[in-house]
Amino acid sequence: MFLKILIILIVNIVISILCLLMKKYRLSLGFFTIFLFVFLYTFTSIPFYIGLKKTPNIKLSEAILDVNDEIDIKKEGAIGILSDKNLELFNPGHEYMLFFVATDKPNFTYQDIHCREKKCANIIIITGDVYFEKQIGKLYSYRIMFNIKGALSEIKEPIYCKVFFVQMFAPVHETNEICIPVERLLLSIRKTKIESNVPCDKILNNNSKGHESPIIIGGINRETTSIVAHLTYISIK
């Protein structure tokens, strides 16, 4: 479809130039107007700004994936999201690379991924492993496989996440921003990663009143202060 649109634009501009050379100015202006409209609608973000097109809205899936049994052992975690649109096909004629990004600051942009200044958001997760699983009613279910950048003990609650749509020579689009509590993130990470990275005092003291707090089921290795069991939750009243 992308190639068809490109051919139409080329033919349109050629006809417009020919009409101009033949001094048929109104006809030339008409073809140029069509060219301009198609170009702006297809290759710019203007349709998204004025509401003609809308990017997908995502939310965190309530299902907790069993990441310890995942086939891809190179990834440390897996999390599920739901989208109101097909992420690959939301903008017909365009093929995007999908990137799931999580940071410690809200309202971050795609430029923060490449920013090295302190004022920029700290990237916690960045992955292109976004896989469609199935359609659930009007929603589309996706599995995201990821690795954590840095130590888990340094992650503050919550983390802020988006999916970016990246295509060469085209604007970068993004979904809405969602928040994931640190406890929910821990349930999405392999047990071996948690055992080697998260001190117990960090997890036990990381929650304030009104938030969910993890209970450790099993034992604690006092020498390494690591978790050796799964997590579940209670709500602090």
C-alpha positions in Angstrom: 0.0 0.0 0.0 2.9 2.3 0.8 4.3 1.8 -2.7 0.9 2.5 -4.3 0.5 5.8 -2.4 4.0 6.8 -3.5 3.3 6.0 -7.1 0.0 8.0 -6.9 1.9 11.0 -5.5 4.5 10.9 -8.2 1.9 10.7 -11.0 -0.1 13.5 -9.3 2.9 15.9 -9.2 3.9 15.1 -12.8 0.4 15.9 -14.0 0.4 19.1 -11.9 3.6 20.2 -13.6 2.4 19.4 -17.0 -0.8 21.4 -16.4 1.3 24.3 -15.2 3.4 24.1 -18.4 0.2 24.1 -20.5 -0.9 27.2 -18.5 -3.9 25.4 -17.1 -3.3 27.0 -13.7 -6.5 26.0 -11.9 -6.2 22.3 -13.0 -2.5 22.4 -11.9 -3.5 23.9 -8.5 -6.2 21.2 -8.1 -3.7 18.4 -8.6 -1.1 20.0 -6.4 -3.8 20.4 -3.6 -4.6 16.7 -3.9 -0.8 15.9 -3.7 -0.4 18.1 -0.7 -3.4 16.6 1.2 -2.3 13.0 0.5 1.3 13.7 1.5 0.4 15.4 4.7 -2.2 12.7 5.6 0.2 9.8 4.9 3.6 11.0 5.9 3.2 13.5 8.7 1.7 13.6 12.2 -0.8 16.3 11.4 -3.8 13.8 11.1 -3.0 12.6 14.7 -2.8 16.2 16.0 -6.2 17.2 14.5 -7.9 13.9 15.4 -8.3 12.3 12.0 -6.1 9.4 13.2 -5.6 8.1 16.7 -2.8 6.0 18.2 -3.7 2.9 20.2 -4.5 3.0 23.9 -2.9 0.4 26.0 -3.3 -0.9 29.5 -1.6 -3.5 31.7 -3.0 -7.0 31.5 -4.3 -8.4 34.7 -2.9 -11.8 33.8 0.5 -12.5 35.4 2.7 -14.5 33.1 4.8 -17.4 34.4 8.1 -16.0 33.4 10.1 -18.8 35.0 8.8 -21.2 32.3 9.5 -18.9 29.3 11.2 -20.4 26.3 13.5 -17.4 25.7 16.0 -17.8 28.5 17.9 -14.7 27.4 15.1 -12.4 28.7 14.7 -11.7 32.4 11.0 -10.9 32.4 7.7 -10.9 30.5 4.6 -8.7 30.9 1.3 -8.6 29.1 -0.5 -5.5 27.8 -3.9 -5.0 26.1 -4.5 -2.6 23.2 -7.7 -1.2 21.7 -6.0 -1.4 18.3 -3.7 -3.8 16.4 -0.3 -2.3 17.1 1.1 -3.4 13.8 -1.8 -2.3 11.7 -3.2 0.8 13.4 -1.9 3.1 10.6 -2.5 1.3 7.3 0.3 1.6 4.7 3.0 1.9 7.4 5.2 -0.9 8.9 6.5 0.2 12.2 9.1 -1.2 14.6 7.6 -1.5 18.1 9.5 -0.5 21.1 8.2 -0.9 24.7 10.0 1.6 26.9 9.8 2.1 30.7 11.3 5.0 32.7 11.3 6.5 36.1 9.7 9.8 35.0 6.2 10.5 33.6 5.5 12.3 30.3 8.8 11.1 28.7 9.4 11.2 25.0 11.3 9.1 22.4 14.2 11.6 22.6 14.8 10.6 26.3 16.0 7.2 25.0 19.0 8.9 23.5 19.4 11.6 26.1 22.4 11.5 28.5 21.6 14.5 30.6 20.5 14.2 34.3 17.2 16.0 33.6 16.2 13.2 31.2 14.3 10.2 32.2 16.2 7.1 33.3 15.5 4.2 31.0 14.6 1.1 32.9 13.3 -1.1 30.1 13.7 -0.8 26.3 12.8 -3.7 24.2 11.6 -4.5 20.7 10.3 -7.9 21.7 6.6 -7.0 21.5 4.6 -10.1 20.3 0.9 -10.3 19.4 -0.8 -13.2 21.2 -4.5 -13.1 20.6 -7.6 -11.0 20.3 -9.8 -10.8 23.3 -13.1 -9.3 22.3 -12.3 -5.8 21.0 -8.9 -5.8 22.6 -5.5 -7.1 21.3 -3.3 -9.0 23.7 0.5 -8.6 23.5 3.4 -10.3 25.3 6.5 -8.1 26.0 9.8 -9.8 26.7 12.4 -7.6 28.3 15.7 -7.2 30.3 16.1 -4.7 33.1 18.7 -2.0 32.7 20.6 -1.7 35.9 19.8 -3.1 39.4 16.3 -3.7 40.5 17.1 -2.2 43.9 17.4 1.2 42.2 14.0 1.2 40.7 11.5 3.6 42.2 7.8 3.2 42.3 6.1 3.3 39.9 7.6 3.0 36.4 6.0 4.7 33.4 5.6 2.9 30.1 4.7 3.5 26.5 5.0 1.7 23.2 6.7 3.7 20.4 6.1 3.2 16.7 9.3 3.9 14.8 9.7 4.0 11.0 12.5 5.3 8.9 11.9 8.8 7.4 8.6 9.1 9.3 7.4 10.7 12.5 7.6 8.6 15.7 4.2 7.8 17.2 3.4 6.7 20.7 0.6 5.1 22.8 -0.7 6.5 26.0 1.4 6.2 29.1 0.7 3.6 31.7 2.1 3.1 35.2 3.3 -0.2 36.6 3.8 -0.6 40.4 7.2 -2.0 41.3 5.6 -5.0 43.0 3.8 -5.8 39.8 7.0 -5.5 37.9 8.7 -7.9 40.3 6.1 -10.5 39.6 6.9 -10.2 35.9 10.6 -10.9 36.4 12.4 -14.3 36.6 13.0 -15.5 40.1 16.7 -15.9 39.4 16.9 -12.2 38.5 15.1 -11.2 41.7 17.3 -13.4 43.9 20.5 -11.8 42.6 19.5 -8.1 42.4 16.9 -7.1 45.0 17.8 -6.6 48.7 15.0 -7.6 51.0 15.0 -4.3 52.9 14.5 -2.4 49.6 11.4 -4.4 48.8 9.9 -4.5 52.3 10.4 -0.7 52.8 9.6 0.4 49.3 5.8 0.8 49.8 4.0 3.6 51.5 0.6 3.5 53.2 -2.3 2.8 50.8 -0.1 0.8 48.4 0.1 -2.9 48.0 2.9 -4.5 50.0 4.6 -7.8 49.2 4.8 -10.7 51.6 7.7 -13.0 51.2 6.7 -16.7 51.2 9.6 -18.9 51.9 13.0 -18.0 53.4 15.5 -15.2 53.3 19.2 -15.7 52.7 20.6 -13.4 55.4 24.1 -13.4 53.9 23.1 -12.1 50.5 19.8 -10.5 51.6 18.1 -12.0 48.6 14.6 -13.2 48.0 14.4 -17.0 47.5 10.7 -17.2 47.1 7.8 -15.9 45.1 5.9 -12.7 46.0 2.2 -12.2 46.7 0.4 -9.2 48.0 -1.7 -7.8 50.8 -3.1 -4.2 51.0 -2.1 -2.1 53.9 -5.1 -0.6 55.4 
